[in-house]
């Protein structure tokens, strides 16, 4: 390779990054212009009500401490786990259709589903899935 070949390769390499950099700058400018125009155009009328803590349309009364049931978070956590894990089945389904990967992919899929079943049975045995 000669020096001019290296220069051409480097120029092509850095040109692809300059497009990414230009898009990043345009994105930052777009956000800055949006926030700046919002600050200039919005009315500023401070009132007592605007400085109160707002929580779901209910006026804040009493102590800020509230007891929350943990079981609702457990249900949400279990849903997220199984929803995310079910997403992994779709790539396996596409590989399963490819020639030469059928049996291996099928075995791996059933092993994965077995782990999910064991986790669900464990949660059921611990009483996590009972609504009280």
Buried (B, 14 or more C-beta within 10 A) or exposed (E): EEEEEEEEEEEEEEEEEEEEEEEEEEEEEEEEEEEEEEEEEEEEEEEEEEEEEEEEEEEEEEEEEEEEEEBEEBEEEBEEBEEEBEEEEEEBEEBBEEEEBEEEBEEBBEEBEEEBEEBBEEBEEEEBEEEE
